[in-house]
């Protein structure tokens, strides 16, 4: 797998619902303002991701 850009995760809120956000950071650990969010999702999507984590890993391996 290739080296990923520096990033962090945080629990945020969208329309009153908790979400997990993965976002790019600069060298000081501050969120990159423009296009900083890599991906964000709520609990339901997180459950689907966890249920299918092996398929996701296989996809990454095949496409890298």
C-alpha positions in Angstrom: 0.0 0.0 0.0 1.2 3.5 -0.8 2.1 6.1 1.8 -1.0 8.1 2.8 -1.1 11.9 3.4 -1.0 12.9 7.1 -4.5 12.6 8.5 -6.5 12.4 11.7 -10.0 11.2 12.8 -12.6 13.0 14.9 -16.2 12.5 15.9 -18.2 15.4 14.5 -21.9 16.2 14.0 -23.9 16.5 10.8 -27.6 17.5 10.9 -27.7 16.5 14.6 -26.2 13.0 14.1 -22.7 11.9 15.1 -20.3 11.1 12.3 -16.7 9.8 12.1 -14.6 12.1 10.0 -11.2 11.3 8.5 -9.4 14.5 7.4 -6.1 15.7 6.1 -3.8 17.7 8.3 -0.8 19.9 7.7 2.7 19.4 9.4 1.4 21.0 12.6 -1.6 18.7 12.8 -4.2 21.3 11.8 -7.0 20.4 9.4 -6.3 21.3 5.8 -9.0 23.8 5.0 -9.7 23.2 1.3 -10.9 19.7 0.6 -9.5 18.5 4.0 -12.2 15.9 4.6 -11.2 12.6 3.1 -14.4 10.7 4.2 -17.1 11.0 6.8 -19.9 8.6 7.7 -22.3 7.8 10.5 -22.9 4.7 12.6 -25.0 2.8 10.0 -22.4 3.1 7.3 -19.7 2.3 9.8 -21.5 -1.0 10.6 -21.6 -1.9 6.9 -17.9 -1.1 6.6 -17.0 -3.3 9.5 -19.2 -6.1 8.2 -17.4 -6.0 4.9 -13.8 -5.1 6.0 -12.2 -8.2 4.5 -13.7 -7.3 1.0 -12.5 -3.8 1.4 -9.0 -5.0 2.3 -9.0 -7.4 -0.7 -10.1 -4.5 -3.0 -7.3 -2.3 -1.8 -4.8 -5.1 -2.2 -6.0 -5.9 -5.8 -6.1 -2.2 -6.9 -2.8 -1.1 -5.3 
